[in-house]
Amino acid sequence: MPRNDRNYITLSHDQHDKVTDFGRTTQASLKSNLTSISVKSLPLTFAHSIQVARELNVRFLWIATLCIIQDSEEDLERERGSIKDIYLNSYCTIAAAAASQTEKGIFRSIPTENLSVEFECTSSEGEKKRIQAFRKQRDWMLQYKNAPLSNSVRPLLERELSPRVLYFTEVEVLWECRTFKAMESWPGDNMPSDGLEPRILDSLADLGDGSVFDLWHKAVTQLTARTFEEEMNVWEAMAFLARLMRNKIEGQYIAGMWQKDLRRRYVLHVYETLPVFFIKKDTDLESLFIA
């Protein structure tokens, strides 16, 4: 790919893992980091992501803990408001899907023997044929859902925003863009899967009102099943998704529901397990909703 110096890549990784000081920019390390950062000193996930960016011939890589001053509330607050645009305008997002710790890296080595077997058989007419049998293809959605990164809400939002995503799973690399999904073991069309769920922004433009609300309900269900980071609670995350859909859905939004869909959402459903969420006592409720 020819290099375009306006392009940049973003990294999506599990931020529950405490990043070492070498993978964080603080007020004390800001001046030094602006001059240079040794790749060898970085967590392996960051170093591997740099390698991927170089292979894609993209000069810039955005990593939250390096690009935001971690001990500056002012910088954290300012940059938090820009996260939507950062991922939405990136060339591609590298998702460290299998790395529960930044020191583990994103690359994996798996055995390649016995991926296929060849044998000769004879038909009922006596014709000899050579057959090559392959292992059953892995399912794209199962690999995505079973990855440790899929347990957190922040990577889900980053996935929704990113125009393209490269997922580095435990066994292979998955690809996703607005119109296409693929994986190393099936790079072409007609990929087998039990259900390739679209992202919100992938299918939003083609949906009518009823389907938009169904998509919203599914997104909220996926969202509330995940682990929430300390700085982002369930209401903030849903308000974030609501802003993505604001141009498509008319009417008022409040606390996870839309005005035009209220009657249907008041119907009760019984689930085996029901997540319970609490609002902190000192939470500014007005900041959780948009109109």
C-alpha positions as CSV (number, residue, x, y, z in Angstrom):
1,M,0.0,0.0,0.0
2,P,1.4,3.4,-0.9
3,R,2.1,5.6,2.1
4,N,-0.3,8.4,2.9
5,D,1.1,10.5,5.8
6,R,-2.4,11.6,6.7
7,N,-3.4,8.1,7.6
8,Y,-3.1,6.7,11.1
9,I,-3.9,3.4,12.8
10,T,-5.5,3.1,16.2
11,L,-5.0,0.3,18.8
12,S,-7.8,-1.3,20.7
13,H,-6.7,-3.3,23.7
14,D,-7.8,-4.5,27.1
15,Q,-7.4,-1.5,29.4
16,H,-8.2,-3.5,32.6
17,D,-4.6,-4.6,32.4
18,K,-2.3,-2.1,34.1
19,V,0.1,-0.8,31.6
20,T,3.7,-0.4,32.7
21,D,5.2,3.1,33.1
22,F,7.0,2.6,29.8
23,G,3.7,2.3,28.0
24,R,2.2,5.4,29.6
25,T,2.7,9.1,29.1
26,T,2.7,11.1,32.3
27,Q,3.6,14.7,33.0
28,A,7.0,13.6,34.1
29,S,7.7,11.6,30.9
30,L,5.9,13.9,28.4
31,K,9.0,15.8,27.3
32,S,11.0,12.6,26.9
33,N,8.2,10.8,25.0
34,L,7.8,13.8,22.6
35,T,11.5,13.4,21.7
36,S,11.6,9.6,21.2
37,I,10.3,6.3,22.6
38,S,12.3,3.1,22.4
39,V,10.2,0.3,20.9
40,K,12.2,-2.2,23.0
41,S,10.9,-0.5,26.2
42,L,7.2,-0.7,25.2
43,P,4.8,-3.5,26.2
44,L,4.9,-6.3,23.6
45,T,1.3,-5.5,22.4
46,F,2.4,-2.0,21.5
47,A,5.6,-3.1,19.9
48,H,3.7,-5.7,17.7
49,S,1.2,-3.0,16.7
50,I,4.0,-0.8,15.5
51,Q,5.3,-3.7,13.4
52,V,1.8,-4.1,11.9
53,A,1.6,-0.4,11.1
54,R,5.0,-0.6,9.4
55,E,3.9,-3.6,7.3
56,L,0.8,-1.6,6.2
57,N,3.1,1.4,5.4
58,V,1.2,3.7,7.8
59,R,3.4,6.1,9.6
60,F,1.3,7.0,12.7
61,L,-0.2,4.8,15.4
62,W,-2.5,6.1,18.1
63,I,-2.3,4.4,21.5
64,A,-4.5,5.9,24.2
65,T,-2.0,5.5,27.1
66,L,0.8,7.0,25.1
67,C,-1.1,9.8,23.4
68,I,-3.1,11.0,26.4
69,I,-1.3,12.2,29.5
70,Q,-2.4,9.7,32.1
71,D,-2.0,11.7,35.2
72,S,-3.6,14.9,33.9
73,E,-7.3,15.2,34.5
74,E,-7.4,18.1,32.0
75,D,-5.8,16.1,29.2
76,L,-7.9,13.0,30.0
77,E,-11.1,15.0,29.9
78,R,-10.2,16.8,26.7
79,E,-9.1,13.7,24.8
80,R,-12.0,11.6,26.0
81,G,-14.3,14.0,24.1
82,S,-12.3,13.4,21.0
83,I,-12.2,9.5,21.1
84,K,-15.2,9.2,18.8
85,D,-13.5,11.2,16.0
86,I,-10.1,9.5,16.6
87,Y,-11.5,6.0,15.9
88,L,-14.1,7.1,13.3
89,N,-11.4,8.8,11.1
90,S,-8.6,6.2,11.5
91,Y,-7.4,4.2,8.6
92,C,-7.7,1.0,10.5
93,T,-7.9,-0.3,14.1
94,I,-5.7,-3.1,15.4
95,A,-7.6,-5.1,17.9
96,A,-5.5,-7.1,20.4
97,A,-8.3,-9.6,20.7
98,A,-6.5,-12.4,22.4
99,A,-4.1,-10.3,24.6
100,S,-5.6,-10.0,28.1
101,Q,-2.3,-8.4,29.1
102,T,-0.3,-5.8,27.1
103,E,2.9,-7.7,27.8
104,K,1.7,-10.8,25.9
105,G,1.6,-9.2,22.5
106,I,-0.8,-9.8,19.6
107,F,1.1,-12.4,17.5
108,R,0.5,-16.1,18.1
109,S,2.2,-19.3,16.8
110,I,0.0,-22.2,16.1
111,P,0.8,-25.7,14.6
112,T,0.2,-25.8,10.9
113,E,0.5,-29.6,10.4
114,N,-2.5,-31.7,9.5
115,L,-4.5,-28.7,8.3
116,S,-5.5,-30.8,5.3
117,V,-5.2,-34.5,4.2
118,E,-5.1,-36.0,0.8
119,F,-6.2,-39.5,-0.2
120,E,-7.2,-41.5,-3.3
121,C,-10.5,-43.2,-3.8
122,T,-12.2,-45.2,-6.5
123,S,-15.7,-44.4,-7.8
124,S,-18.3,-47.0,-8.4
125,E,-17.4,-46.7,-12.1
126,G,-13.8,-47.6,-11.3
127,E,-12.5,-44.1,-11.8
128,K,-9.7,-43.1,-9.4
129,K,-9.9,-39.7,-7.9
130,R,-7.6,-37.8,-5.5
131,I,-9.4,-36.0,-2.7
132,Q,-8.1,-33.2,-0.4
133,A,-10.0,-32.7,2.8
134,F,-9.6,-29.7,5.0
135,R,-10.4,-29.1,8.6
136,K,-13.8,-27.5,9.3
137,Q,-13.5,-23.7,9.0
138,R,-13.6,-21.7,12.2
139,D,-16.6,-19.4,12.7
140,W,-15.8,-15.7,12.4
141,M,-18.4,-14.5,15.0
142,L,-17.4,-17.3,17.5
143,Q,-13.8,-16.3,17.3
144,Y,-14.7,-12.6,17.9
145,K,-17.1,-13.3,20.8
146,N,-14.8,-15.7,22.5
147,A,-11.8,-13.4,22.5
148,P,-11.0,-11.8,25.9
149,L,-11.2,-8.3,24.3
150,S,-14.9,-8.8,23.6
151,N,-15.7,-8.9,27.3
152,S,-15.3,-5.1,27.8
153,V,-17.4,-2.2,26.7
154,R,-14.7,0.1,25.4
155,P,-13.5,-2.2,22.6
156,L,-17.1,-2.7,21.5
157,L,-17.5,1.1,21.1
158,E,-14.1,1.3,19.3
159,R,-15.3,-1.5,17.0
160,E,-18.5,0.3,16.2
161,L,-16.5,3.5,15.3
162,S,-13.6,2.0,13.3
163,P,-14.1,1.8,9.5
164,R,-11.8,-1.2,9.4
165,V,-10.6,-3.6,12.1
166,L,-7.9,-6.2,12.2
167,Y,-8.5,-8.7,15.0
168,F,-5.5,-10.7,16.2
169,T,-7.2,-13.7,17.9
170,E,-5.6,-16.7,19.5
171,V,-5.5,-18.7,16.2
172,E,-5.8,-16.3,13.3
173,V,-6.4,-12.7,12.1
174,L,-9.9,-11.6,11.4
175,W,-10.8,-8.7,9.1
176,E,-13.9,-6.4,9.2
177,C,-14.9,-3.3,7.3
178,R,-18.3,-1.7,6.6
179,T,-19.1,-4.1,3.7
180,F,-17.0,-7.2,4.2
181,K,-15.7,-9.7,6.8
182,A,-12.9,-12.2,6.2
183,M,-10.3,-14.3,8.1
184,E,-7.0,-15.9,7.3
185,S,-8.5,-19.3,6.7
186,W,-11.2,-17.9,4.5
187,P,-10.1,-14.6,2.8
188,G,-12.7,-14.6,0.0
189,D,-16.5,-14.3,-0.3
190,N,-19.2,-16.6,1.0
191,M,-17.4,-17.2,4.3
192,P,-19.3,-19.9,6.4
193,S,-20.6,-18.6,9.7
194,D,-23.6,-19.2,12.0
195,G,-24.4,-15.5,11.8
196,L,-22.3,-12.4,10.9
197,E,-23.9,-9.7,13.1
198,P,-23.6,-6.3,11.5
199,R,-22.2,-3.3,13.4
200,I,-24.5,-0.4,13.9
201,L,-22.9,1.9,11.4
202,D,-22.6,-0.9,8.9
203,S,-26.3,-1.3,8.4
204,L,-27.9,1.9,9.8
205,A,-28.4,3.7,6.5
206,D,-30.5,0.9,5.0
207,L,-32.9,0.3,7.9
208,G,-36.5,1.5,8.5
209,D,-37.7,2.8,11.9
210,G,-38.7,-0.6,13.3
211,S,-35.5,-2.2,12.2
212,V,-33.4,0.7,13.7
213,F,-35.0,0.1,17.1
214,D,-34.4,-3.7,16.8
215,L,-30.7,-2.9,16.0
216,W,-30.6,-0.5,19.0
217,H,-32.1,-3.1,21.3
218,K,-29.5,-5.7,20.2
219,A,-26.7,-3.2,20.6
220,V,-27.8,-2.3,24.2
221,T,-28.1,-6.0,25.0
222,Q,-24.5,-6.7,23.8
223,L,-23.3,-3.6,25.7
224,T,-24.9,-4.4,29.0
225,A,-23.5,-7.9,29.0
226,R,-19.9,-6.6,29.1
227,T,-17.6,-5.5,31.8
228,F,-17.6,-1.7,32.4
229,E,-14.5,0.2,33.0
230,E,-14.3,2.4,36.1
231,E,-14.4,5.7,34.1
232,M,-17.4,4.6,31.9
233,N,-20.7,3.4,33.3
234,V,-23.6,1.8,31.5
235,W,-25.5,5.0,31.0
236,E,-22.5,6.8,29.5
237,A,-21.9,3.9,27.2
238,M,-25.5,3.8,26.0
239,A,-25.5,7.6,25.5
240,F,-22.4,7.2,23.4
241,L,-24.1,4.7,21.1
242,A,-27.2,6.9,21.0
243,R,-25.1,9.8,19.6
244,L,-24.0,7.4,16.7
245,M,-27.7,6.8,15.9
246,R,-29.0,10.3,16.5
247,N,-29.2,11.3,12.8
248,K,-31.3,8.2,12.1
249,I,-33.8,8.2,14.9
250,E,-36.1,11.1,15.5
251,G,-37.5,12.0,18.9
252,Q,-36.1,12.1,22.4
253,Y,-33.6,9.7,24.0
254,I,-33.4,9.0,27.7
255,A,-31.9,6.2,29.8
256,G,-31.5,3.7,27.0
257,M,-34.9,4.2,25.4
258,W,-36.2,6.3,22.5
259,Q,-39.5,8.2,22.6
260,K,-40.9,6.5,19.5
261,D,-40.2,3.0,20.8
262,L,-41.3,3.5,24.5
263,R,-44.5,1.4,24.2
264,R,-42.7,-1.7,22.9
265,R,-39.9,-1.3,25.4
266,Y,-42.3,-1.3,28.4
267,V,-43.3,-4.9,27.6
268,L,-41.6,-7.1,30.1
269,H,-39.3,-10.0,29.2
270,V,-38.0,-12.7,31.5
271,Y,-34.3,-13.6,31.2
272,E,-32.4,-16.3,33.1
273,T,-29.9,-13.7,34.3
274,L,-30.5,-10.0,34.5
275,P,-27.6,-7.5,34.9
276,V,-28.2,-4.9,37.6
277,F,-26.6,-1.5,37.4
278,F,-26.3,1.3,40.0
279,I,-25.9,5.0,39.5
280,K,-23.3,6.5,41.8
281,K,-24.8,8.9,44.4
282,D,-22.8,11.9,43.1
283,T,-23.5,11.3,39.4
284,D,-24.7,14.2,37.4
285,L,-27.8,12.7,35.8
286,E,-28.1,15.4,33.2
287,S,-24.7,14.3,31.8
288,L,-26.0,10.8,31.2
289,F,-28.8,11.7,28.8
290,I,-29.1,13.5,25.5
291,A,-32.2,15.0,23.9
